[in-house]
């Protein structure tokens, strides 16, 4: 009976209605996720009087900004959620045949793999993570712009990954490549933690060093090695990677966005490696020369792994992906990149006595300080110690 009705107006009408319902559910879910991230970000901002009593003040003025801190914290939650959803799905997708890897789902709402039931759970997990990630990136662009925390590479990173994510999620295609892109977020929690606590006293020295090492190792493994493999694999199979239902302009845009996202990781890496090697050398010097501090060397908590304030929080970006990236809670990889270029120009530091409670961060100050970071990433900040 279905074969006889195939191609009939009745069947086509039912398919159109199913697609409309799926896209309506998808749009509603996207809005709900966006509201969740916005609510979480501003909830942390409003809770500043509570968490500021438990977070020691930073030596860097802009790191005491409640918007910056809230952005870093919620970025950890976002990247952890995405990583927990995607990482368990990667082994099954890597082992899946080519028909599954380049398959697609007609269930736009959840991307349930009815045609490939063996990876149905994995497909749903990746789709859910992709939806949460896309909503986060979209709200990150808006909030980071409102509070003056966006930089050019931050925006390029977000726009490229948001567009690629919407195309993949909207068509329920490329589950393996989507999982690889989202898996880059695994490095972001360590990046955010390192940036959040690196200038808050000797009590955090060891955990900050451990987080910095973990970030660099995960960056190399997921953002350079795995992500590059995914980009090359997609380009090699570009003729069969996407169904005919995907318009040509979206097909080529997605290919270009994936390639650009991979290239951006290599653009960031030299500065990250430079900071890592310098911090590691300082760490070894501190251990081999106990009298270093007595000779006037700066304390270890100010030099190990990361030393200066970032130009702006983003990664991705996780990894961001972010990855990661970034209510722009994801402190991005651009935070670390700016350190390498500006290490010798940063002299002033906020006195430890000017804590979060004694010098609350006004919105105007946050905007001025963070915007100065965006416009003058390689200059000495004239407003970073003001309040």
N, C-alpha and C positions, 0 to 999 in steps of 0.2 A: 504493500500500500504506500509506504514512504517513497519507494522508487517511482511509483506512478505519479505521486504528488510533487516529486522533486522538480523545482523550477516553477511551480504553480504560484500564482499571486498569494494564495493562502499561506504557503510555507514561507515565502519571502516576507510577508507581513509579520508573521510570528517571529522570524529571525530579527527583523528590524526592531520589533517591540522588545525582544530580549536584550539587544544591544543598547537600546535606549535606557532600559532599566539598569543595565550594568554600568553605563557611563554615569547615570544619575547617582547610583550608589558610590561609584568611584569619586565623583566630585564631592559628595557629602562627606565621605571619609577623609578626603584631602583637607576640607575645611575644618573638620573636627581635629585632625592632627595639628593643623596650623594653630588653632585656638589653644590646643594643649601646650604647644611650645611657647606661645606668647604668654599664656597664663603662668607657665612655670618660670619664665624669665622674669616677669614683673612681680611674681610672687616672691622670688628671691630678692628682688630689689626692695620690695616693701618689708621683707624680713631682715633687712640690714642691721637694725638695732639689736637683733638676737644673735646672728652669726658673727657680727663684728666683735662681740665679746669673747668669742672662741678662736678667732683667726688673728694671729699676731700681725701687727702692722708691717708693711713692706718698706724696704729702704728706698723704693721707687714710688714717687708720688702717684703716677697714673695707675699703679697696681693697687692703690687703696680706693680707687673709684668703684662705687657700688655697682655701676653698670658693667664695668670690666670684670669684676669678680663674679657677678651673676652670670655673665656670658661664659666664663670659663667653667663654672660649676655645671650649668645645664648642658654644656657641650660634653662633659664627661658622661652624663646620663644618656644623652642621645647616642653617642658613639658606642657606649657599652651595650645599649639595647640593639642597635643595628648589628653589631658584631656577634652578639649571642644568637640572633636570628639567622645570620648568613653562614657563619663558619661551620655549623654542623651540616649544612646543605652542600657544601663544596665537594666533599669526597664523592657523594652519589652523583653529582652533576659531572664531575670529571670522568667518572667511570661509565657514564651514560653514552649510548651510541649517538652518531651524528644527527640522526633524525630527531632525537630528543633535544640535543644541544641547540639545534637550529629550528626547533619546533615552535609552535605558538599555541595559545589557548584561546578558545572562543568565549571563555568566562572572564569578561573584562573586570568584573567586580572583584574577584579573588585570584584570578589567574590559575584556578584549579585545572590540573592537567588530566582532563577526562580522556584525552587521546593517548596519554602516557601515564597510566595509573601508578607505575612503579616509581615515579618521581613526583607524585601529586603533592605530598607533604612538603617536599623541598621547594616545589614551585610556589606553593602558597606562602612559605616562610620568606622566600626572596621577594615576592610581590609585596608582602606586608612591610618588610624592611625598606623596600624601594619607595613605598608610599610615605612612610614616616620620614625617610631621608629627604624626599622631594619637598615635603611640607616644611621641614626644618630649614632647608636651604632657602626656600622662598621667604620665610619669615626672617631668616638671618639677614638677607639682603635689605629688607625694609628696616629692621631694627638697628642694624649696624649703620645704615645711612642716617637714620634719625638721630643717633647718638654720636655721629662723627667717628665711627670706628672702622670704616671701610677704606681699603686701598685698591689700587688699580688691579693688581694681580689677584687680590681677594675677590673682586667683582668678576674678573674673567673666569677664575676658577668656579665660582658659584653659578654663573650664567651657563657655562659649558656643561657642567654636571647636572644642573637643573633641566636644561633642554634635553640632554641625552636621557635623563631619568624619565621625563614625561613621555618621550617617544617610546622608550622601552616598556614603561608601565602601561601606557595608553593602548598599545597593541599586544601586550603580553608576549613579548618576543625575547629571544636571546637570554634565556635563564642563566646560562653559565657566565656569559660576559657581564650580566647584571650583578651576579654574585661576586665576581672578581672585583668589579668597581666598588661595590659596597664593602667588601672585605678590607679595603684600604683604611676604613675607619678604625681598625683594630689598634692602630698606633696613636690615635687621637687622645684617648684617656691619659696615656702616659705623658704626652706633650702638654696637655692642659694642666695636669697635676704639677709637672715640672715648672711651667711658667707661673703657676699660681703661688707656689711655695719657695721658689728658689731664692728670693730676697727677704725671707721672713725669719731669719735667725739660724744659729748653729744647730738648733734642735731638729731641723729638717734636712741637714746636709746629706746624710746617708740616703734617705729615701728619695731626695731630689736627684742624687747621683744615679741611684738605681733606676729611677724613672727615665732619666736621660739616656742611659745605656739601652734600656728596653725600647725606647722610642726609636733610636737610631737603627737598632737591629730589625725591628718590625718595619720601619720605613724601607729599608733595603729589601727585605723579604717580600713585602706585600705591595709597596708602591713602585719599586723599581723592577724587581724580578717578575712577580706574578702579574702585575698590571701590564708590563711590557709584553709578556707572553700573551695575555688576553687580547691586546691591541693587534699584535702581529697575527694571531690566530684568526681574528675577525676579518682583517684585511685579506688574508690568504683565501678565505671562504666567502668573500663578499658577494659572489654571484649567487650563492645558495643560502646565505645566512638569514635572509629576511623574506617573508612571504610576499606574494605579488600585491597583497592588499596595502602594503606600506608604500606611500607615494615615493617617487624617485628623489624628490628634493629632501624628504625626511631621511631616506636611506643614506644619501651622501652627506647630509648634515650630521647624522649620527656617526658615520665613519670618521668624519673630520673632527668631531667633538671628542671621540675616544682617543684619536691620535694626539690631539692637542692636550688633552688631560694627561696622557702619558709623558709627553714632552715637558709639561710643566713640572712634573716630579723631578726630572733630570735638571731642570733650571734651578730648582730649589736645593738640590742635593749638595753641590760644591760648598755653599755657605754652611750648610748643616754639618758636613764633614769637617770643615775648618774649625768650627766651634767645638765639635766633639773632640778632635785631636788636641786642640789647645787646652781644653778642660781636662782631658786625660793626662796630658803632660804635666799640667799644674798639680793634678791629684797625685801623680807619682812623685813629683818633686816635693810635695808636702810630706809624703811618707818617708822619703829618703833623706830629707833635711829637716830635722825637728826644730832647728833654730831659725827656720825661715821666717816665722812670724815675728820673732824677736828682732830680726834685722829690718823689719818694716814692711814685710810682704803682707798683702791684704788677707783677711781671714778666708779660710777655705770655702765658707758658705757663699762668698761673693764671687768666687772664681771657678768653682768646679762645674764643668760641663756647660753651663750657661752663665753669663756674667752680666750682661747689660739688658736694659729694658727693650722690648720689641717695638717695631714701628707701629704695629696695630694688631689687635687680636683677630684671628680668623676662625691639617690639617685637618686639612683638612681632615682633619681631614681629613675621619676617620672616618686623618688620615685623615683627611680628608680629602683620601675621599675623605684625611681627613680623618688618609683621608683622610684630615679632615676639618665641616666643615660648614665647624664655627658654634628675633631673639638670637641672635648670632652667638650662641653660646660657645661655639667651637672656636677655641683659640687656635688660629691656623698656623700652618707651617711658615707663613710669612713672618710670624713673631720671631722665630729663630733665625730666619734669613737676614732680617735687619740687624741682628746683633753682630754679625761678622763684619759688616761695613762700618759700624759705628763704635766699635769697641774702644778705640783710642780717644774718642771725643767726649765720652761721658764722664764727668767728674763729680757733679753734685749728687747728693743723696739726701733723701728725706730723713730727718732725725727720727730715731726710734720712738722718741717720746711723743711724736705727732701721730698718735694711733688713730684707728678708725673712729673711735668714739670722741677723741679730742679734736680731730680735724675731719668732720664728716664731709664726704664728697658731694658738693653741690652739682646739680645737673649742668649748670653753665660751665663750671670748671671741667667737668668730664668732656663736654663738647669741645672746649678750647684745647685741652691737653691732647685728646685723642685726634682731633682734627689737625693739630700741629704735627702729630706723628705721621698722619697720612700725607701731608703736604711737604714736610721737611724730614724725610726718613733718615737723612745722613747728617743732620745738623744738630748742634747742641740745643736742647729745648729751653726756651726762655720762660715757659710757664709751668714747667712740670712740678716745681716746688711751691707754686702758689695755691691758694685755696679761697 
